[in-house]
Amino acid sequence: MTQTKDAIVADLTRRLRPVCSEWTEEEFAEMVAHLADITMKYQSRLSVETYDRRSTDRLVDELKAALAESRAKRTEDR
């Protein structure tokens, strides 16, 4: 499930603020924004919504064809 950047920032702020209590607000906000950007980038790459089964099916078909060709060549060589 992909979260919005605001939700990620809120979650990071809640979890990290106690640990970074000595950081200035500006430094902390910049760090959290950067972490949220990174999270969004990788979250979108891992999203199930971007999965295209056709590419997997195509790969399986290519592997089956290669296996069949290999078997046929081995039979010819005998």
Phi, psi and omega in degrees: 000129181271129179265157174284159180298321179301319179294320179294316179300315180298317180294314179298318180299313180300318184280326188261338184303317180299325181284331184251035186298336180273353179286147174291158179301320181296313179298316181296314181298320179295316180296315180296319179298319179295315177298322179295320178298316179297316179300315179298318181300309183282331177296320181290328177291330183265000184297134178295333182298334182270357181289128179243106183298333182301323180293324177293316179299319179297317179297316179298317178298319179295320179294321178296319179296318179295320178297316179297318178297318179297317179296319180295319179295318179296324179292320178296322184286347183282000000 
